[in-house]
Amino acid sequence: MAATMQGGKPVPASRPMTKEERKVILASSIGTVFEWYDFYLYGTLAVIIGNQFFSALDPASRTIFSLLAFAAGFIVRPFGALVFGRLGDMIGRKYTFLVTILLMGLSTFIVGLLPGYASIGVAAPIILIILRMLQGLALGGEYGGAATYVAEHAPPGKRGFYTSWIQTTATLGLFLSLLVILGVRTAIGETAFAEWGWRIPFLVSILLLGVSVYIRLSMNESPAFVKMKAEGKVSKAPLTESFGQWRNLKIVILALVGLTAGQAVVWYTGQFYALFFLTGALKLDGATANILIAISLVIATPFFVIFGSLSDRIGRKPIIMAGCLLAVLTYFPVFNALTKAVNPDLAAAQAKNQVVVTADPKECSFQFNPTGTSKFTSSCDIAKQVLSSSSVSYENVAGPAGAPATIKIGEQVITSYNAAGLPADELKAKDSALKKAVTDDLKAAGYPAKADPAKMNTFMTIVILVYLVILVTMVYGPIAAMLVEMFPTRIRYTSMSLPYHIGNGWFGGLLPATALAIVAQTGNMYNGLWYPIIIAAVTLVIGTLFVKETKDNDIYAND
């Protein structure tokens, strides 16, 4: 590989990174950690925020809709990539960084002050979603700039190693948010935290904002951008060059479907969906679940750097594809093992006394009510709602046309009812009777109301969670360097940001809500895993066949 040019001077490939370069890369990483902290506070507190801002909805829809509000921040990330990517390629990386951190920090702080639904009605969720979208726009401009900035400072042959530190920032930001939340929860108690204490982590972010702005102001501009600007080669139309010319657009498309889509679903399954699975399907209390995820992050986070460094030697592509392959092959057995480790009573009850809903398929509706206005009145829908509200996994069997739905728990069979046209008193009586019968039979069949920490295999739980995070590090550790290396300097910020944020913002960000909706529809708590498995499989095939290795590319090339 040719000697790299930095500031117009040749740099020997063997030279170590200078003290100044290490300083600006560290500063970039710390600022990015704070930005991820801001973004992931909402995801970590999705259930509590749902109760505060979507309290008019039924419990199942409230959780899914709060996750969709979480996903709103992801949906707009590609637009942030376009806006800030263009600015980064035209005016520089440093000042774009400053704008994104200000937008993110102020939006997060305002969430901590925002009144809930009980105070200002429907305006509360509307303002919340707007703030989430502003956060998404800011993050859309953050990652591409950070990865580009670090890679353009790194010495040749070490880009995977140095950019892998940026890859740790998302996990460290999540860890920091979990740590602050756990500290506040412990200090004031669960009741106070659910009522008002959840606001404290959002308000604390104003302090992190001040530190981040100070750090960003002390940073130097990327040497690659300085050199390009001095030579008069800065792009005047980075969007047109990136997406209006087929030679670049085809690389953008391959980067999306052959890299970032699969990387995104593995990332969100290993960290966010695992947390939701622990607290939802496995009925583990939130504090314990947060501690377990935090421990797994501490243990596995160094693997971002290990795999990033390894990618400098053997290539980026083999490691990313191996992570996708392992996800496809192991997600179902791993999550089954997680159930047995966390809630053995639930696993035993499911094995011994399976729950089966038998119903006329024409009676069954999609179990998702985002507006809170739909009324499910058929015997099938009522039966499924009762089970869903108890977080019970069940199988569906087609029944005879016109017959009322039944719920079989072990050997006990409970008949549901049709609510259409029933007087209010009779409806209330039937509803109470059905719920009591289901609750009694579930208890008799060994189904626990919640996970018992005393029976949990903590060691095995942590091993499983660490494995899931290691898969995250495999797909995520090398990907920043690979995306940087795929595009020329003049349009790098714009070109790499869009596929990254479509992959992570849309395929990844929509994973929790999509997976939970699949579970609500099918009844089986493991069926949500089909979403990440299918996406990871597509990336595995396309990436293996069509994406080229990039580790030896010259990132100072400008065409």
Disulfide bonds with the S-S distance in Angstrom:
Cys364-Cys380 1.94
